[in-house]
Amino acid sequence: MTDSAVIVGGGVIGLATAHRLACDGLAVTVVDAARGSTGASAHNAGWIVPIMSAPVPAPGMLGQALRWMARKDSPLYVRPSPRPEHVRFMVRMLRHCNPRDFHHGVEALVTLNERTVSLFDAYEKDGVRFEYHRTGQLMAFHTREAMRRYQAEAMSLERIGHTAVPLSGDELRDLEPALGRHVRAGLRCPQERHVDPASLVKSLEDRCRELGVRFLHDRPVTGIRSRGHVVTSVLAGNEEVSGDLFVLAAGAHTGPLSRLAGFPLPIQPGKGYGFDDTSDSVALRHPVYLGEAKVAVTPLEGRLRFAGTMEFGSSDLSIDVHRLRGIVRAAHEFLPGFPSTYRPRGWAGLRPMTPDGLPVIGPLPGKDNMLVASGHCMLGVTLAPMTAELISALIAGDHRASGVARPFTPRRFAPRPGRTLGRRLRRGG
Ligand SMILES: Cc1cc2nc3c(=O)[nH]c(=O)nc-3n(C[C@H](O)[C@H](O)[C@H](O)COP(=O)(O)OP(=O)(O)OC[C@H]3O[C@@H](n4cnc5c(N)ncnc54)[C@H](O)[C@@H]3O)c2cc1C
């Protein structure tokens, strides 16, 4: 019987899971290495976007990445790193850049996103008070071809009621006069939402406390104790925290923790950057995706948030000014009122990336009472409530949930017997 749960990681995924399990009546403890939610969950664009249900590894990504490799301010940058796990990860990701894996990923993500918007609405009803906007989202492009690619991808979302309506440049400017003359085509996605992500994590934590969740902050988990296949406790600072069930939700740091539990998951950081503009140089009513530049612009109370870029190969939060300048340049190209000379004070966040671009949700192989909720790549805010629903349903043994969760199982990263044998033979072991 499961009476208590320990969740490692208090980002949006850990908090959403804690909230759900506390509502199920479990005694929940959240253990986090930091003092508050300082991870990617507080620093992101805040978009609730089922319409963007697409894995990062996509056909054509290799060519695009190679073209961008030489530019440090490009939307995608692979920092040269000799770390073997980084090299292995990049090779694995490239293998998934094919139409079959991409379409499989889109289908799985669309299904996972079926209830996303209604689950966010339910948070409000449950007393989670956060900055929540229902304006829909716009996508702006310099060319019609770029728009059509996104439109084609968005078609598969129609079955869950999310639409992308094509617009001309002028129609877009009627909605957002700040967009420049070079914007020639766009999409309007009326069902999408956005939030202030810092207010979301704070209000989830507040609501969890009201439901009796215990928080242990500033306690990095450094060890996992087991008796056979059963995890008995995690070591957090100098405290041993025990429970009936454990959930690894440590974002980009989940890989090393899963290794401690005997099953290393290939989750690597994908660093993103952003900044908040409070100067009022540009006013927007909708969140706007600056298509070719892959930059998200989000109107929040009192500021405009710019976020984007994907950088592999770095695992700290240091700021590379070239990457920030790339976002400023894109802002100026699409929104001419935005000053090209702007020198922002930026922030960075680490997205938990997986080689196939899909989250990792489900039981950790080799352990009877440990689950994983991580690897949400660019969609962690969007997928947080549904991930929590799945974890709750998996604990309850719900068969329908097992079906939905199948594409996300950690087991897909188990070494294939043939390969392990081959490696052993090569090593002469
Ligand atoms: C620039 C940018 C823009 C983005 N925009 C969006 C968006 O618009 N919409 C969207 O859906 N997603 C977006 N994302 C992605 C989203 O932010 C992430 O997918 C999501 O925040 C991941 O949440 P998490 O809880 O898994 O990880 P995190 O937020 O990183 O939380 C993990 C927590 O685990 C803790 N931890 C780590 N190691 C340990 C340990 N050993 N012991 C205990 N605790 C530990 C950390 O302190 C942290 O609090 C964006 C990301 C970035 C960087």
The ligand as an SDF file (V2000), in Angstrom:
LIG
                    3D

 53 58  0  0  0  0  0  0  0  0999 V2000
   14.3060   29.6630  -22.3300 C   0  0  0  0  0  0  0  0  0  0  0  0
   13.2740   28.6080  -22.0350 C   0  0  0  0  0  0  0  0  0  0  0  0
   11.9630   28.7830  -22.4570 C   0  0  0  0  0  0  0  0  0  0  0  0
   11.0090   27.8080  -22.2040 C   0  0  0  0  0  0  0  0  0  0  0  0
    9.7150   28.0380  -22.5490 N   0  0  0  0  0  0  0  0  0  0  0  0
    8.7530   27.1230  -22.2640 C   0  0  0  0  0  0  0  0  0  0  0  0
    7.4030   27.3820  -22.5650 C   0  0  0  0  0  0  0  0  0  0  0  0
    7.0440   28.4670  -23.0300 O   0  0  0  0  0  0  0  0  0  0  0  0
    6.4760   26.4200  -22.3160 N   0  0  0  0  0  0  0  0  0  0  0  0
    6.8220   25.2050  -21.7960 C   0  0  0  0  0  0  0  0  0  0  0  0
    5.9560   24.3450  -21.6450 O   0  0  0  0  0  0  0  0  0  0  0  0
    8.1120   24.9400  -21.4490 N   0  0  0  0  0  0  0  0  0  0  0  0
    9.0830   25.8630  -21.6680 C   0  0  0  0  0  0  0  0  0  0  0  0
   10.3800   25.6210  -21.3460 N   0  0  0  0  0  0  0  0  0  0  0  0
   10.7480   24.2990  -20.8150 C   0  0  0  0  0  0  0  0  0  0  0  0
   10.4250   24.1980  -19.3300 C   0  0  0  0  0  0  0  0  0  0  0  0
   10.9130   25.3350  -18.6760 O   0  0  0  0  0  0  0  0  0  0  0  0
   11.0700   22.9310  -18.7420 C   0  0  0  0  0  0  0  0  0  0  0  0
   10.7150   21.7990  -19.5190 O   0  0  0  0  0  0  0  0  0  0  0  0
   10.5610   22.7100  -17.3220 C   0  0  0  0  0  0  0  0  0  0  0  0
   10.7530   23.8510  -16.5360 O   0  0  0  0  0  0  0  0  0  0  0  0
   11.2480   21.5190  -16.6630 C   0  0  0  0  0  0  0  0  0  0  0  0
   10.7400   21.4340  -15.3650 O   0  0  0  0  0  0  0  0  0  0  0  0
   11.3490   20.4370  -14.3010 P   0  0  0  0  0  0  0  0  0  0  0  0
   10.5310   20.5510  -13.0570 O   0  0  0  0  0  0  0  0  0  0  0  0
   11.4850   19.1010  -14.9300 O   0  0  0  0  0  0  0  0  0  0  0  0
   12.8480   20.9600  -14.0810 O   0  0  0  0  0  0  0  0  0  0  0  0
   13.4300   22.1940  -13.2520 P   0  0  0  0  0  0  0  0  0  0  0  0
   12.5940   23.3880  -13.3310 O   0  0  0  0  0  0  0  0  0  0  0  0
   14.8490   22.3370  -13.6800 O   0  0  0  0  0  0  0  0  0  0  0  0
   13.3590   21.6960  -11.7620 O   0  0  0  0  0  0  0  0  0  0  0  0
   14.1860   20.6760  -11.2960 C   0  0  0  0  0  0  0  0  0  0  0  0
   14.3800   20.8720   -9.8080 C   0  0  0  0  0  0  0  0  0  0  0  0
   15.1630   19.7800   -9.3230 O   0  0  0  0  0  0  0  0  0  0  0  0
   16.0760   20.2780   -8.3720 C   0  0  0  0  0  0  0  0  0  0  0  0
   17.2130   19.3490   -8.3080 N   0  0  0  0  0  0  0  0  0  0  0  0
   18.1780   19.1220   -9.2320 C   0  0  0  0  0  0  0  0  0  0  0  0
   19.0550   18.1950   -8.7800 N   0  0  0  0  0  0  0  0  0  0  0  0
   18.6250   17.8280   -7.5580 C   0  0  0  0  0  0  0  0  0  0  0  0
   19.1140   16.9150   -6.5660 C   0  0  0  0  0  0  0  0  0  0  0  0
   20.2350   16.1750   -6.7560 N   0  0  0  0  0  0  0  0  0  0  0  0
   18.4340   16.8090   -5.4070 N   0  0  0  0  0  0  0  0  0  0  0  0
   17.3040   17.5440   -5.1690 C   0  0  0  0  0  0  0  0  0  0  0  0
   16.8140   18.4260   -6.0810 N   0  0  0  0  0  0  0  0  0  0  0  0
   17.4510   18.5460   -7.2460 C   0  0  0  0  0  0  0  0  0  0  0  0
   16.4640   21.6550   -8.8880 C   0  0  0  0  0  0  0  0  0  0  0  0
   16.9480   22.4740   -7.8430 O   0  0  0  0  0  0  0  0  0  0  0  0
   15.1520   22.1580   -9.4720 C   0  0  0  0  0  0  0  0  0  0  0  0
   14.3920   22.9250   -8.5570 O   0  0  0  0  0  0  0  0  0  0  0  0
   11.3700   26.5960  -21.5480 C   0  0  0  0  0  0  0  0  0  0  0  0
   12.6750   26.4460  -21.0880 C   0  0  0  0  0  0  0  0  0  0  0  0
   13.6210   27.4340  -21.3020 C   0  0  0  0  0  0  0  0  0  0  0  0
   15.0130   27.2590  -20.7710 C   0  0  0  0  0  0  0  0  0  0  0  0
  1  2  1  0
  2  3  1  0
  2 52  2  0
  3  4  2  0
  4  5  1  0
  4 50  1  0
  5  6  2  0
  6  7  1  0
  6 13  1  0
  7  8  2  0
  7  9  1  0
  9 10  1  0
 10 11  2  0
 10 12  1  0
 12 13  2  0
 13 14  1  0
 14 15  1  0
 14 50  1  0
 15 16  1  0
 16 17  1  0
 16 18  1  0
 18 19  1  0
 18 20  1  0
 20 21  1  0
 20 22  1  0
 22 23  1  0
 23 24  1  0
 24 25  2  0
 24 26  1  0
 24 27  1  0
 27 28  1  0
 28 29  2  0
 28 30  1  0
 28 31  1  0
 31 32  1  0
 32 33  1  0
 33 34  1  0
 33 48  1  0
 34 35  1  0
 35 36  1  0
 35 46  1  0
 36 37  1  0
 36 45  1  0
 37 38  2  0
 38 39  1  0
 39 40  1  0
 39 45  2  0
 40 41  1  0
 40 42  2  0
 42 43  1  0
 43 44  2  0
 44 45  1  0
 46 47  1  0
 46 48  1  0
 48 49  1  0
 50 51  2  0
 51 52  1  0
 52 53  1  0
M  END
$$$$
